[in-house]
Amino acid sequence: MNVEIAGSRRGGAVRPGRTGFLPALLLVAAWLAALAVPARADVAGAVGADYYSGPSDQVTRGVLGVASVGVAGGFASLAGVRFDDNLVGAGFSVTGGAGAPLGSPSRLFRVLATRFVGDASFRAWRLKAGPFFQWGGSTLGLSFLRYVDDQSGEATGGIAELEVPVAPRWKATASGSAAAIQAGERSWSGSAGIAWTATPHVTLTAEAGVARNGSIASAAPASAGRGLRDNPVLGNLLGGGGGQGGAGAASETTPDVSATLLMGIRVPIP
């Protein structure tokens, strides 16, 4: 549920976080959805929650909201997450995104920028950009990612994300990443999962995988759009390399291979 780079453990149990950010986020999302937009614009939103566990015994919980407007085959989006992470503490992230068609509404070029702010001292940035393809209910995203924080964490690499329908209301998901991290080391990860549209207004997701020296492809808004692919505006606008929380400190000398788990729930609006 965050961009995580294997490293030393900070803090202990998850600390309760202030909740005032979520009502403000929902208010902003509702305001965006109510704005006057062109008649052919596609306005959509969602709220949800995620649970992530991964390298360095990391556990992150978060609630999120996202609003998006699609016009002429492109989109603009805004998302916010209130997270509680046992490595960097509680905080929030804000992601702004935009996309433009590459000759066809089924091909987009996306740029997503995220700012992470912890309740204590943690600060980080993440930039993600690359092409996104849609066909027959399936999607494929290929992205360059750059991440830097104030605790010696950094990563430069790429992410691939795939989602394919396998049955009515069911989609299979898969992602993989590779990156250069601090101290000249390498990180990679891979995962596979499922998204189930339990009702028209509730989607449940689960994804399990493995990561070496942390992961840059394990987060929520990593999956802020996951399970909403039937809506072309919200479909994976924020996918992969995500970020509910922050990163660990500098990479350890000994490679760390760990299991990852990401679970989430999404409620589309309206």
Secondary structure, 3 states (H helix, E strand, C coil): CCCECCCCCCCCCCCCCCCCHHHHHHHHHHHHHHCCCCCCCEEEEEEEEEEEEEHHHEEEEEEEEEEEEEECCEEEEEEEEEEEECCCEEEEEEEEEEEEEEEECCEEEEEEEEEEEECCCCEEEEEEEEEEEEECCEEEEEEEEEEEECCCCEEEEEEEEEEEEEECCEEEEEEEEEEEEHHHCEEEEEEEEEEEEEECCEEEEEEEEEEECCECCCCCHHHCCCCCCCCCCCCCCCCCCCCCCCCCCCCCCCCCEEEEEEEEEEEEEC
